[in-house]
Amino acid sequence: MYRKIDEAVNTIKSKVRKPIDLAIICGSGLGALADQIEDAIVLDYEQIPHFPVSTIPGHAGKLVIGTLEGKTVLAMKGRFHYYEGHPMEIVTLPVRVFARLGIKYLIVTNACGGIRDDLMPGQITLIEDHIGFMAPSPLRGPNLDEFGPRFKDMSEVYSQSLRTLAKACAKELQIALKEGIYCFFKGPMFETPAEIRALKTIGADMVGMSTVPEAIVARHCDMKVLGISLITNKAAGLSKGELNHQEVMEAADRAETELIALVRAFVNKLQ
């Protein structure tokens, strides 16, 4: 893994010489944020050693590095998912690469299903905490001691200080922002109504198929994480009709203006 990480890092460093302030992982339909990065250097994932090619609609499979709100930003247009068949060490490889590049902050976004009654399609929601016991641990196997300890505390995976800053930005922009508990589900099938009832019982407010593995590894690397979920549909059994990925994409498109404005304001104020 060290070799894979270093080979990816060296490729990125050959294109970008200056320090990078923060990284952003753009989820389904949210890649438009990366399009606003100025003076951008764009690398297709296939140009980066050990980065697989994204197979999911809405995930362009590009790494974009440039300037956003005066900061040097690295953005992933599309992520890797466990359900695509990748082992967890590959799903989370980019986060290790970010840490090796010296990046201290990570914004991770996703499109997900709303479970809590007030989390309706189009709602932007900060991740307060997560339930990840359905996620195979990305820290399983030999510990990468250069990144973090064998047994890492997970009391604050999603930074309280970053959430406070994001809420202040949302208030200034008059964006309705909520918080909730995100639950990881392995996918690629959507959850059953019975599973959603069970998740609601244990305290999940929203459910999706990403984010938790990356956030765990970022925490292991002592990166500060801001998690933002865009509710694109009500979870199974909570609305009429069948769930489908096209619905997710359309809801993300409708809400992207507010989400981009929020992230830009956050990046601007980040010290």
GUMIGU-458105 format. One line per field, with one value per residue (C-alpha): y, x, z; residue number from 0. Coordinates in steps of 0.5 Angstrom, whole numbers, always signed. Each point is the difference from the previous one (the first is absolute). Layout:
Y <- [Y, ...]
X <- [X, ...]
Z <- [Z, ...]
k <- [NUM, ...]
***
This chain:
Y <- [+0, +5, -1, +1, +6, +3, -2, +4, +6, +1, +0, +6, +3, +0, +4, +5, +3, +4, -2, -2, +3, -5, -5, -1, -7, +2, -5, -2, +6, +4, +1, +7, +3, -3, +4, +7, -2, +6, -2, -7, -6, -6, -7, -6, -5, -5, +5, -2, -6, -5, +5, -4, +3, +2, -4, +4, +5, +7, -2, +3, -3, +6, +3, +7, +5, +7, +7, +1, +6, +1, -7, -5, -6, -7, -3, -7, +0, -7, -5, -7, -5, -6, -3, +1, -6, +4, -2, +5, +2, +2, +4, +4, +0, +8, +2, -3, +3, +7, -1, -2, +7, +3, +2, +1, +2, -5, +2, -6, +0, -5, -1, -4, -2, +4, -4, +5, +3, +7, -2, +1, +0, +6, +1, +1, -3, +0, -7, +0, -7, -7, -7, -4, -7, -3, +3, -5, +4, +4, -1, -8, -3, +2, +7, +6, +3, +6, +2, -2, -5, -7, +2, +7, +4, +2, +4, +6, -2, +6, +6, +4, +7, -1, -2, +7, +4, -4, +2, +8, +0, -3, +5, +6, -3, -2, -7, -5, -5, -6, -5, -7, -7, -4, -7, -4, -5, -5, +0, +0, -1, +5, -2, -4, +3, -4, +2, +7, -1, -4, +6, +5, -4, +0, +8, +1, +6, -1, -6, -1, -4, +4, +5, -4, -4, +7, +3, -5, +0, +7, +0, -5, +5, +5, +4, +5, -2, +3, -4, +3, -5, +2, -3, -2, -5, -3, -7, -6, -1, +8, +2, -2, -4, -3, +3, +1, +3, +5, +3, +1, +4, +4, +2, +2, +4, +4, +1, +1, +8, +1, -6, +3, +7, -3, -4, +7, +4, -6, +0, +8, +0, -6, +2]
X <- [+0, +6, +2, -7, -1, +7, +0, -7, +3, +6, -4, -5, +7, +3, -6, -1, +6, -4, -3, -8, -4, -6, -3, -7, -4, -5, -6, -6, -2, +5, +6, -2, +3, +7, -2, +1, +7, +4, +7, -1, +4, -4, +2, -4, +0, +3, +6, +1, +3, -5, -6, -5, -5, -7, -5, -6, -4, +1, +7, +5, +6, +4, +5, +0, +5, +0, -3, -6, -2, +8, +1, +4, -5, +0, -7, -2, -5, -3, +2, +1, -5, +0, -6, +4, +5, +6, +3, -1, +8, -1, -7, +4, +7, -2, +0, +6, +3, -3, +4, +6, +0, -1, -7, -3, -8, -5, -7, -4, -6, -6, -7, -4, -7, -3, -3, -2, -7, +3, +6, -4, +3, +4, +2, +8, +2, +6, +3, +0, +2, -1, -2, +5, +0, -3, +7, +6, +5, +5, +5, +0, +6, +7, +0, +4, +3, +3, -7, -3, -1, -3, -6, -2, -5, -6, -4, +0, +1, -3, +3, -5, +4, -1, -7, -1, +4, -5, -6, +2, +1, -7, -3, +4, -3, -7, +1, -4, +5, -2, +5, -1, +3, +2, +0, +4, -4, +5, -5, +0, -8, -4, -2, -6, -6, +1, +8, -2, -5, +6, +5, -5, -1, +8, +0, +2, -3, +3, +3, +5, +5, +6, +4, +1, +6, +3, -1, +2, +7, +0, -1, +6, +4, -2, -3, -6, -6, -6, -6, -6, -5, -5, -7, -2, -6, -4, +3, -4, -7, +0, -3, -4, +3, +7, +7, +4, +7, -3, -4, +6, +4, -6, -1, +8, -1, -5, +3, +7, +0, -1, +5, +5, -1, +1, +6, +3, -2, +3, +7, +0, +0, +4, +7]
Z <- [+0, +1, -7, -3, +4, -1, -8, +0, +4, -4, -7, +4, +2, -7, -2, +6, +4, +5, +6, +0, +6, -1, -4, -2, -2, -4, +0, -5, -4, +4, -5, -2, +6, -3, -6, +3, +2, -3, -4, +1, -2, -1, +0, -2, +5, -5, +0, +7, +3, +3, -1, -3, -5, +3, -3, +3, -4, +3, +2, -5, +2, +0, +5, +0, +3, +0, +4, +3, +5, +0, +3, -4, -1, -2, -2, -2, -5, +2, +5, +0, +4, +3, -4, -6, +2, +3, +6, +6, -1, -7, +2, +5, -4, -2, +7, +2, -6, +2, +7, -3, -4, +7, -1, +7, -2, -4, -2, -2, -3, -2, -3, +5, +2, +5, +6, +5, -1, -1, -5, -7, -7, -1, +7, +2, +6, +4, +2, +8, +1, -4, +1, -4, +3, -7, -3, +0, +4, -5, +6, +0, -1, +1, +3, -4, +6, -4, +0, +7, +5, +0, +5, -2, +4, -4, +5, -5, -7, -3, +3, +5, -2, -8, +1, +4, -5, -6, +4, +1, -8, -1, +5, -4, -7, +3, -2, +4, +3, +5, +3, +1, +1, -7, +0, -5, -4, -5, -6, -6, +1, +4, +7, +1, +4, +6, +0, +0, +6, +4, -2, +3, +6, +1, -1, -7, -4, -7, -3, -6, -3, +1, +4, +6, -2, -2, +6, +4, -3, +0, +8, +0, -4, +5, -5, +1, -3, -2, -3, -4, -2, -5, +1, -7, +1, +6, +2, -2, +3, +2, -7, -6, -6, -1, +1, -5, -2, -5, +6, +4, -6, -1, +7, +1, -7, +4, +6, -2, -1, +8, +1, -4, +3, +7, -1, -3, +6, +4, -4, +0, +8, +1, +4]
k <- [0, 1, 2, 3, 4, 5, 6, 7, 8, 9, 10, 11, 12, 13, 14, 15, 16, 17, 18, 19, 20, 21, 22, 23, 24, 25, 26, 27, 28, 29, 30, 31, 32, 33, 34, 35, 36, 37, 38, 39, 40, 41, 42, 43, 44, 45, 46, 47, 48, 49, 50, 51, 52, 53, 54, 55, 56, 57, 58, 59, 60, 61, 62, 63, 64, 65, 66, 67, 68, 69, 70, 71, 72, 73, 74, 75, 76, 77, 78, 79, 80, 81, 82, 83, 84, 85, 86, 87, 88, 89, 90, 91, 92, 93, 94, 95, 96, 97, 98, 99, 100, 101, 102, 103, 104, 105, 106, 107, 108, 109, 110, 111, 112, 113, 114, 115, 116, 117, 118, 119, 120, 121, 122, 123, 124, 125, 126, 127, 128, 129, 130, 131, 132, 133, 134, 135, 136, 137, 138, 139, 140, 141, 142, 143, 144, 145, 146, 147, 148, 149, 150, 151, 152, 153, 154, 155, 156, 157, 158, 159, 160, 161, 162, 163, 164, 165, 166, 167, 168, 169, 170, 171, 172, 173, 174, 175, 176, 177, 178, 179, 180, 181, 182, 183, 184, 185, 186, 187, 188, 189, 190, 191, 192, 193, 194, 195, 196, 197, 198, 199, 200, 201, 202, 203, 204, 205, 206, 207, 208, 209, 210, 211, 212, 213, 214, 215, 216, 217, 218, 219, 220, 221, 222, 223, 224, 225, 226, 227, 228, 229, 230, 231, 232, 233, 234, 235, 236, 237, 238, 239, 240, 241, 242, 243, 244, 245, 246, 247, 248, 249, 250, 251, 252, 253, 254, 255, 256, 257, 258, 259, 260, 261, 262, 263, 264, 265, 266, 267, 268, 269, 270]
***
